[in-house]
Amino acid sequence: MILVTGATGHVGSELVRRLTAAGEPVRAMTRRPSKAQFPAGTEAVYGDAADPESLAAAFAGVDGVFLMSAQAVGTAPEPTHDLALAAAAERAGVRRVVKLSTLDGGTGDDPIAHWQRTAEAAVTDPARGFAWTLLRPGRFMSNALQWAGQLRAGDEVAIPFADRPAASIDPADLAEIAAQALTTGEHSGAVHELSGPQSLTPTEELAVLGEVLGRDLRVRSVPVEAARAGMSSYGFPPEVVDAIMRRTLDGDRGSEVLPTAEKVLGRPARTFAQWARAHAGEFPRP
């Protein structure tokens, strides 16, 4: 049995589909199993990393697990959700763990780096006995879905850091790599830094999306201070906001096209245009 946490997320939902299509027994963990829609044959189960007592049933009888957490950096003194998930996996005797992390992992000395180091160490600690794999992607192509609400109203999209390039990756490619690691064991002990095949700015991605949708889409830039204020409004502590700003404004971070995905997949990673064509139906008409 393979457990997918974050099963309704961009990577988790793709992974559930891929595993069930391959005939693997899959358990999908979500906080709202009654409302989730999964492929036939998927076992939907309640589980919430903020409620550690709920995890025992979700992890029972599981051999492999995909671990991810959406807990925001700085909302607790440490990544309590990652720690709870790793502890539940250890108690359940899970053998194989694939952890979705972030590009660069815990590199650096800011609050984000400390958070990520702690989260990864919860999985890589030899005392836990996991055969682990770390996936470290940069920006997701699916972040473009955040524009859907604005595209319902018109063709102009307000985008912070619109000229900041990144080699974004298709979550479906991440799911394919995760499935390999969970079903073959070929990536045990591997740390995969992952990107897509092109370095594009959000402005360039919006132009590609416009071509796919047949719309003349335009960017309305968001001033840096307005972007900072938006992060603060979500409750991020000031030191975390400062770290996000420094990382975001670092022109090189995440912009490099890395060869890892193509090597692991055995084929070219999907382009943003391919992602946009596959998800065009998720963008509304004005």
C-alpha positions in Angstrom: 0.0 0.0 0.0 1.3 3.5 -0.9 0.0 6.5 1.0 -0.1 9.9 -0.7 -0.3 12.8 1.6 -1.4 16.1 0.2 -3.4 14.0 -2.2 -5.6 16.8 -3.6 -2.6 19.0 -4.3 -0.9 19.7 -7.6 1.7 16.9 -7.2 -0.3 14.6 -5.0 -3.4 14.4 -7.2 -1.2 13.6 -10.3 0.7 10.9 -8.3 -2.6 9.3 -7.2 -3.8 9.1 -10.8 -0.5 7.7 -12.0 -0.2 5.0 -9.3 -3.8 3.9 -9.6 -3.5 3.7 -13.4 -0.5 1.4 -12.9 -2.5 -0.9 -10.6 -0.8 0.1 -7.4 -2.9 0.0 -4.2 -3.2 3.7 -3.2 -4.4 5.4 -0.1 -5.1 9.2 -0.5 -4.9 11.3 2.6 -6.9 14.5 2.8 -8.6 16.6 5.4 -11.9 16.3 3.5 -12.2 12.7 2.1 -15.9 13.0 1.5 -15.5 15.9 -0.9 -12.4 14.7 -2.7 -12.6 13.1 -6.1 -10.1 10.4 -6.8 -9.8 7.7 -9.5 -11.7 4.4 -9.0 -9.9 2.1 -6.7 -8.3 4.8 -4.5 -8.9 4.5 -0.8 -9.6 8.0 0.5 -8.8 8.5 4.2 -8.9 11.4 6.6 -5.6 12.7 8.0 -4.3 16.0 9.1 -0.7 16.7 10.1 -2.0 19.4 12.5 -3.9 16.6 14.3 -1.2 13.9 14.8 -3.7 11.5 16.4 -5.5 11.2 13.1 -2.4 9.9 11.3 -2.2 6.4 12.8 -5.1 5.0 10.8 -3.9 6.7 7.6 -0.4 5.2 7.9 -1.5 1.7 9.1 -0.3 -1.0 6.8 1.6 1.3 4.5 4.9 0.3 2.8 5.7 3.5 1.0 4.6 7.1 1.4 4.7 10.4 -0.4 5.2 13.1 2.2 4.4 16.8 1.6 3.3 19.6 3.8 1.7 23.0 3.0 2.5 24.4 6.4 3.8 27.9 5.9 7.3 28.8 7.1 7.2 30.7 10.4 3.7 29.6 11.5 5.3 27.6 14.2 8.8 27.4 15.8 9.6 24.5 13.5 7.9 22.5 10.8 5.6 20.6 13.1 3.6 19.0 10.2 6.7 17.5 8.6 7.8 16.2 12.0 4.4 14.7 12.7 4.2 13.0 9.3 7.7 11.5 9.6 7.0 10.3 13.1 3.8 8.6 12.0 5.6 6.9 9.2 8.2 5.6 11.6 5.6 4.3 14.0 3.8 2.5 11.2 7.0 0.8 10.0 7.0 2.5 6.6 10.0 1.4 4.5 10.1 3.8 1.6 9.6 7.6 1.8 9.6 10.2 -0.9 9.7 13.8 0.5 8.6 16.8 -1.5 11.0 19.6 -0.5 12.1 22.8 -2.2 14.9 23.9 -4.5 18.2 24.2 -2.5 16.7 22.4 0.5 18.1 24.0 3.6 20.9 26.0 1.9 21.6 29.3 3.7 21.1 30.7 7.2 17.7 32.4 7.0 14.4 31.1 8.6 13.4 29.4 5.4 16.7 27.4 5.2 16.4 26.4 8.9 12.8 25.3 8.3 13.7 23.2 5.3 16.7 21.6 6.9 14.6 20.5 9.8 11.9 19.1 7.5 14.3 17.1 5.4 16.2 15.8 8.4 13.0 14.3 9.8 13.1 12.0 6.8 16.8 11.4 6.3 17.6 10.7 9.9 19.3 7.3 9.8 17.6 6.4 13.1 14.2 6.3 11.3 15.4 3.6 9.0 13.7 5.0 5.9 14.8 4.3 2.3 14.3 7.9 1.4 14.3 10.1 -1.7 14.2 13.9 -1.6 12.6 15.9 -4.5 13.7 19.5 -4.6 11.7 21.4 -7.3 11.6 25.1 -7.9 8.6 27.0 -9.2 5.6 24.9 -10.3 4.0 25.5 -13.7 0.7 25.1 -12.0 1.3 28.3 -10.1 -0.3 29.9 -13.2 -3.7 28.6 -12.0 -3.6 31.4 -9.5 -4.4 33.7 -12.4 -7.7 32.0 -13.2 -9.8 34.3 -11.0 -8.4 37.4 -12.7 -8.9 35.9 -16.2 -12.6 35.4 -15.4 -12.8 39.2 -15.2 -10.7 40.1 -18.2 -7.4 39.8 -20.0 -5.2 41.7 -17.5 -3.4 39.9 -14.7 -1.6 41.5 -11.7 1.6 39.5 -11.1 4.2 40.3 -8.5 7.8 39.8 -9.6 6.6 39.4 -13.2 10.1 39.7 -14.7 11.8 37.2 -12.4 12.7 34.1 -14.4 12.4 30.5 -13.2 12.8 27.1 -14.8 9.3 26.0 -13.6 8.4 22.3 -13.7 5.2 20.5 -14.4 3.8 18.7 -11.3 3.0 15.7 -13.5 6.7 15.2 -14.1 7.3 15.4 -10.3 4.6 12.8 -9.8 6.2 10.5 -12.4 9.6 10.7 -10.6 7.9 10.2 -7.2 6.1 7.1 -8.6 9.4 5.7 -9.8 11.0 6.2 -6.4 8.0 4.6 -4.6 7.6 1.6 -6.8 11.1 0.7 -7.8 13.4 1.8 -5.1 15.9 3.0 -7.7 16.2 6.4 -6.1 16.9 5.4 -2.5 19.2 8.0 -0.9 18.9 10.3 -3.9 18.5 14.1 -3.6 17.0 15.3 -6.9 17.2 19.1 -7.6 14.6 19.5 -10.3 13.6 22.1 -12.9 11.7 22.3 -16.2 13.4 22.6 -19.6 13.0 26.4 -20.0 13.7 29.5 -17.9 10.7 31.9 -18.3 9.4 34.9 -16.5 5.8 35.0 -15.4 5.3 37.6 -18.1 6.5 35.1 -20.7 4.4 32.3 -19.3 1.3 34.5 -19.5 2.1 35.2 -23.1 2.4 31.4 -23.8 -0.9 30.8 -22.0 -2.6 33.6 -24.0 -1.5 31.8 -27.2 -3.0 28.6 -26.0 -6.2 30.2 -24.9 -6.5 32.5 -28.0 -6.5 35.6 -25.8 -4.4 38.7 -25.7 -3.3 38.5 -22.1 -1.5 41.4 -20.4 0.5 41.8 -17.3 -0.1 44.5 -14.7 3.1 44.7 -12.6 2.8 44.7 -8.8 5.2 47.1 -7.0 7.7 45.3 -4.8 6.4 47.0 -1.6 2.9 46.0 -2.5 4.1 42.4 -2.9 5.8 42.7 0.5 2.6 44.0 2.1 0.6 41.1 0.6 2.9 38.6 2.2 2.6 40.3 5.6 -1.2 40.2 5.3 -1.0 36.4 5.1 0.5 36.4 8.5 4.1 35.7 7.7 6.5 37.0 10.4 8.7 39.9 9.3 11.8 37.9 9.3 10.2 35.3 7.0 8.9 38.1 4.7 12.5 39.5 4.5 13.8 36.0 3.6 11.2 35.5 0.9 12.0 38.9 -0.6 15.7 38.3 -0.6 15.2 34.9 -2.2 12.7 36.1 -4.8 14.8 39.1 -5.9 17.9 36.9 -6.3 18.0 36.8 -10.0 19.8 33.4 -10.3 17.8 31.4 -7.8 15.6 28.8 -9.6 16.4 30.2 -13.1 18.9 27.5 -14.1 17.7 24.7 -16.3 18.8 21.5 -14.5 19.4 18.2 -16.3 18.1 16.0 -13.5 14.4 15.6 -14.5 15.3 14.6 -18.1 17.8 12.0 -16.8 15.4 10.5 -14.3 12.4 10.5 -16.7 14.4 9.2 -19.6 12.7 11.9 -21.8 12.6 15.7 -22.0 10.7 17.4 -19.2 7.4 19.0 -20.3 7.5 22.6 -21.4 5.2 25.3 -20.1 3.3 25.3 -23.4 2.6 21.6 -23.0 1.4 22.2 -19.5 -0.8 25.0 -20.6 -2.4 23.0 -23.4 -3.1 20.1 -20.9 -4.8 22.5 -18.4 -6.5 25.0 -20.7 -9.9 23.9 -19.6 -9.2 25.1 -16.0 -9.0 28.7 -17.1 -12.4 30.5 -17.4 -13.6 32.7 -20.2 -14.3 36.3 -19.3 
